[in-house]
Amino acid sequence: MNRLELIQALMRQKGLRNYLEIGVENGRIFFRVQSKFKVAVDPHFMFDTGRKIGKTILNPYNVYNQYFEKTSDDFFTQDADHVFAGRKLDLALVDGMHEYHYALRDVENTLRYLSNDGVIIMHDCNPQSAQAAGRFDDWKEGVWNGDVWRSVIHLRSQRPDLNVFVLDCDHGLGIITKRKPADPVLGTPISFTPTQIQALTYDEFDANRTNWLNLKSEDFAKAFFGL
Ligand SMILES: C[S@@+](CC[C@H](N)C(=O)[O-])C[C@H]1O[C@@H](n2cnc3c(N)ncnc32)[C@H](O)[C@@H]1O
């Protein structure tokens, strides 16, 4: 299952509609989502008006799109209250700057607008090499997932009000939902401080990834969401 298939399944089976994507790039996912309320945030969109028109012919829902060509921090400071006034967000793909504190801020800001049954999907949570898992400044070539994995460890450690797990597919799809009183506790609890999380090495992460990420199979997601 990739992120688009999960988004489409959640929309189809759970009736989730209002969609936010942070980090859109060329819109390969964004333009295919079928919703009358879609918000795109990226400081450098990699598409022009011609592509927008072409994608609207292919998927007429794109006529309703709202575009914010700015950082997610600026979007949440300047626009989000207005954009989400009187309307809750159902589904968000957090896929912007792939560094611990950026991704964490994106999730925390998104949570302010998320409905009680809403779902946040955070991409690139399960890197497979030290180079893929590091900071952007240190990255040289190949896949770069960044250290979004630290954001998952942070949320699992610091936010008992949330369900947090990672699907073992598509570079690791982090799933974040608001925990309801009847929800089961997912996975073995962990309790790292932000300072400890920042100091974790890739080798430590690699040796503990299943537990720290609360890594789950696609079948788990299907059962969890009733897909
Ligand atoms: C991996 S791409 C997103 C891919 C897209 N979501 C997809 O699924 O195909 C990451 C994007 O994040 C954007 N980005 C970088 N820093 C950002 C920030 N501070 N706020 C929002 N987006 C950011 C980049 O411009 C880039 O287009």
The ligand as an SDF file (V2000), in Angstrom:
LIG
                    3D

 27 29  0  0  0  0  0  0  0  0999 V2000
    9.2320   14.8400   -0.7750 C   0  0  0  0  0  0  0  0  0  0  0  0
    8.5830   16.2990   -1.4500 S   0  0  0  0  0  0  0  0  0  0  0  0
    6.8420   16.0650   -1.2940 C   0  0  0  0  0  0  0  0  0  0  0  0
    6.3070   14.9880   -2.1610 C   0  0  0  0  0  0  0  0  0  0  0  0
    4.8050   14.8460   -2.2660 C   0  0  0  0  0  0  0  0  0  0  0  0
    4.0950   15.0140   -1.0240 N   0  0  0  0  0  0  0  0  0  0  0  0
    4.4930   13.4750   -2.8340 C   0  0  0  0  0  0  0  0  0  0  0  0
    3.9270   12.6360   -2.1240 O   0  0  0  0  0  0  0  0  0  0  0  0
    4.8330   13.2380   -3.9870 O   0  0  0  0  0  0  0  0  0  0  0  0
    8.9210   17.4770   -0.1860 C   0  0  0  0  0  0  0  0  0  0  0  0
    8.4270   18.8600   -0.4750 C   0  0  0  0  0  0  0  0  0  0  0  0
    8.4810   19.5870    0.7440 O   0  0  0  0  0  0  0  0  0  0  0  0
    8.6750   20.9280    0.4130 C   0  0  0  0  0  0  0  0  0  0  0  0
    9.1340   21.6710    1.6010 N   0  0  0  0  0  0  0  0  0  0  0  0
   10.4090   21.8950    2.0110 C   0  0  0  0  0  0  0  0  0  0  0  0
   10.4130   22.6510    3.1090 N   0  0  0  0  0  0  0  0  0  0  0  0
    9.1200   22.9030    3.4110 C   0  0  0  0  0  0  0  0  0  0  0  0
    8.4810   23.6580    4.4290 C   0  0  0  0  0  0  0  0  0  0  0  0
    9.1890   24.3000    5.3830 N   0  0  0  0  0  0  0  0  0  0  0  0
    7.1280   23.7320    4.4310 N   0  0  0  0  0  0  0  0  0  0  0  0
    6.4030   23.0790    3.4800 C   0  0  0  0  0  0  0  0  0  0  0  0
    6.9550   22.3530    2.4880 N   0  0  0  0  0  0  0  0  0  0  0  0
    8.3010   22.2690    2.4570 C   0  0  0  0  0  0  0  0  0  0  0  0
    9.6760   20.8910   -0.7200 C   0  0  0  0  0  0  0  0  0  0  0  0
    9.6290   22.0960   -1.4860 O   0  0  0  0  0  0  0  0  0  0  0  0
    9.2320   19.6590   -1.4920 C   0  0  0  0  0  0  0  0  0  0  0  0
    8.4310   19.9910   -2.5840 O   0  0  0  0  0  0  0  0  0  0  0  0
  1  2  1  0
  2  3  1  0
  2 10  1  0
  3  4  1  0
  4  5  1  0
  5  6  1  0
  5  7  1  0
  7  8  2  0
  7  9  1  0
 10 11  1  0
 11 12  1  0
 11 26  1  0
 12 13  1  0
 13 14  1  0
 13 24  1  0
 14 15  1  0
 14 23  1  0
 15 16  2  0
 16 17  1  0
 17 18  1  0
 17 23  2  0
 18 19  1  0
 18 20  2  0
 20 21  1  0
 21 22  2  0
 22 23  1  0
 24 25  1  0
 24 26  1  0
 26 27  1  0
M  CHG  2   2   1   9  -1
M  END
$$$$
